[in-house]
Amino acid sequence: MRHRLTIAALLLGMAAAATAHADLRIAYVDVQRALNECRAGKEAKTQFRGRIELEQKGSLMQPDQRQNLEDDYGKKLRHFQDDYKNSRDELQEKDNQVTGAIVRDLATVVREIGAKSGYTMVMEKSTLLWAIPSTDITDQVIRAYDAMNVRPGSLGEEAARDAGSFAPATASEEPRGGGARGRSTILK
């Protein structure tokens, strides 16, 4: 956290020095809120929760039913458990991919809004100690992204092709700020 604040302060200082006589326009966006409130984020969250419920229902058998299955179908049960674990891992990986794709799209929208609105920089809310609410462009980002009505990840793919270096090196990298250590950022 301290490291983030130091970097944010240095960036702010560098921007101020670079634009000493120009107007300094700074905004911030709450990427986590944008991810949870944009249409694609809501759809991904609903799909993920629905899949989790289906997975959980399969494991809610009565003990006597489970014992009969173990007696009669021990091998099938072990196979089922392996499949269940694999499907759970696949679901988590898919959630991470969809979340990362949406975050990359949101970053593209933030850049476009920042450039069009003449902002010197747009920062992520989690790096700020304090900012006046009027500099929050999160709602504008959500509206703009939802209005585009694009497949999650398509804006980030276009930006990567156009800019060459925007997207992470691999598709499996998780977005910064909330998706680290294997946890889904979309469910927070």
Secondary structure, DSSP 4 states (H G I P E B T S, - for coil): -HHHHHHHHHHHHHHHHHTSSSPP-EEEE-HHHHHHHSHHHHHHHHHHHHHHHHHHHHT---HHHHHHHHHH-HHHHHHHHHHHHHHHHHHHHHHHHHHHHHHHHHHHHHHHHHHHHT-SEEEEGGG-S---GGGB-HHHHHHHHHHH---TTHHHHHHHHHHSSSS-SSTTPPPTTTSGGG--STT-
